[in-house]
Amino acid sequence: MKILKYILVLLLLSITVSSCNSDKKAKNINEVYQCPMLCEGDKTYADKGNCPICKMDLALVEHDLKSLEDDTISDESIFHLTSGWHNEEGEILQLTELKGKTLVVVMIYTSCKAACPRLVADMRHIESQIPDEKIKDIQFIMVSIDPETDTPEKLKAFAKENFMDAAQWTFLQGTESGVREFANVLSVKYKEISPIDFSHSNIISVFNSQGELVHQQEGLGVNHSETIAAIMEVTP
């Protein structure tokens, strides 16, 4: 009987040690090392060692399990949408590439002469109210509802004309189906009423860094204090 108890104790100790080792390995997954003198700029290493240039010990710059947690997104996240897009530079991207930033989204089309210029002015006003230190964590997204006309080249020209070509602005051209899917998520309704004209909702939407909708405001030229407050609340 004593022998049996002894064996059970050994087994429990073995399991505990194994679990601890597994935890240590898991915690090491996101360790990132870098030369403290930045001899190689932003280059990082996954393992400890020495800088090949100055031979100093590499310093631990990231030991973050949060990045693992951030890989999990809720069922309400727009990052589940798999449609492809082109930005104003002609680069192909998916919405998941915007993960990690607060997103302020509106749907427009560049040939619009009525509501869209007001929406653009609203977005620029909101952007102007955000402190400089938070801008880097926010992306203002302008999604075209006329992807056939609004090519990346046209979107880029529109961005420059409206002083919206800084890093915090992104213009997106998608497929017809991709745009329609995204509009449904935003509860934006639009309809082509002529080859160059659309009727559409005027809604500004705010998403947190995980792609979850946290605020919407409808209307043109309205008070944006609640929208700005929502952006500030979800932006670190």
Secondary structure as GFF3:
##gff-version 3
##sequence-region A 1 236
A	DSSP	alpha_helix	2	28	.	.	.	ID=ss1
A	DSSP	beta_strand	31	34	.	.	.	ID=ss2
A	DSSP	beta_strand	59	63	.	.	.	ID=ss3
A	DSSP	alpha_helix	66	70	.	.	.	ID=ss4
A	DSSP	three_ten_helix	78	80	.	.	.	ID=ss5
A	DSSP	beta_strand	84	87	.	.	.	ID=ss6
A	DSSP	beta_strand	92	94	.	.	.	ID=ss7
A	DSSP	three_ten_helix	95	98	.	.	.	ID=ss8
A	DSSP	beta_strand	102	108	.	.	.	ID=ss9
A	DSSP	alpha_helix	115	128	.	.	.	ID=ss10
A	DSSP	alpha_helix	132	135	.	.	.	ID=ss11
A	DSSP	beta_strand	138	144	.	.	.	ID=ss12
A	DSSP	alpha_helix	152	161	.	.	.	ID=ss13
A	DSSP	beta_strand	169	174	.	.	.	ID=ss14
A	DSSP	alpha_helix	176	186	.	.	.	ID=ss15
A	DSSP	beta_strand	190	194	.	.	.	ID=ss16
A	DSSP	beta_strand	197	200	.	.	.	ID=ss17
A	DSSP	beta_strand	203	207	.	.	.	ID=ss18
A	DSSP	beta_strand	213	218	.	.	.	ID=ss19
A	DSSP	alpha_helix	225	234	.	.	.	ID=ss20
###
